[in-house]
């Protein structure tokens, strides 16, 4: 039987890695340091902010849920792995959404990824 604290620590570490990857996908202009260059990346920044808030909400809900859990069994572990897998896709779907925030396919995939 896995200890609840170890299980939560592992999940926290994976979420921290996902958030790190998320910010690394945010590309700032390298050669153009003007206000127009920053305005041009506003869609990517908006997608980043939206996903960061979404992941933070997931994390808070996860901790509340597991504050109620008494034991961690194999079923809980595997459901958590599936949840982490879906969450790990968020940086990729966020980057695609941010590349063209008005494109329907990237928006649909992002919404599906966020709902799973």
N, C-alpha and C positions, 0 to 999 in steps of 0.2 A: 504494500500500500504506500503510495507516494504522500509525502507530507504536503499539506496545503500551502505552506510558505514557499517551498521549493517550486511548486507548480506555478504559483503567482510570480515568483522571481523570474522563471524562464519566460513566461508570457510578457512580463515587463521588458525584459531584454529584447525580445523579438519586436515588440512595439517600438522600442527606442531605435532599433535598426531600421524599421520601416519609416519612421519619422526622419531619420538621417538620410535615407535614400530619397525621400520625398523632397527635402530641401536641396539635395544635390542635383535633382532634375530641374531645378529653377536656375536658368541660365541668364546671368546678367550680361549686358553689353560689354564686350571687352575693349573695343577700340573707339566707341562713341560714348562719351560721358555727358551727353546733353539731356535736357529734360524730355526732349522728343524720343530719345532712345528708351528712357524709362517708361514713358507713356506707351510705347510700342509693346512693352512686355506686361502691361496691366492685365491682359487676359490670363497669362500664365500665373501671375501673382494672385489674381482672384481665384483661380482654380486651386492654387496652393493653399490659400487661406481657408477655402471651403473644405478641402480635404483634411487640413490640420485640425480644424474644429470637429469634423466628423470623427477622426481617429481619437481625438481627446475625449469625445463623448462616449465612443466605444470603450475606451480604457476605463473611464469612470464607472460606466455601467457594469463592466466586467468585474471591477473590484467590489462593487456593491453586491453583485450576484454571488461572488465567492466569499464575501463576508458572511453570507447565509449558509454556505456549504459546510457540512461537518466532515465529510470524507471525500477523497478523490479516487474514483475507480477508473477502469480502462475506458468505459464509455465516455466519461467526462473528458478524459485525456484526448481521445480521438476526435470528439466534437470540437474541442479547443484547437486541435491541429488543423481541422478543416476551416475553422474561423480564422486562424492565423494565416492560412494559405490564401483565403479570399482577401484578407487585409493586406497581404504582401503584394497583391496585384494593384492596389490603389496608387502607388507611385507611377506605374506604367499607364494606367487609364487616366490619371490626372495629367500626366505629360501630354498624352494624346489630345485630351480635351483642351488643355491650355494652348496647344499649337493652333487650333481653330475652334474657338469657344462656341461658334455658331453652327458647326458641322453636326448634322444629325447623327451619323454613325458613332462618332466619338462620345457624344452626349448620351446616347442610348447605352453604350457599353459602360460608361461611367456610372450611370444610374443603376444598371443591373449589378455592377460590381459593388456599389454601395448598399444595395438592398439585400444582398446574400448574406 
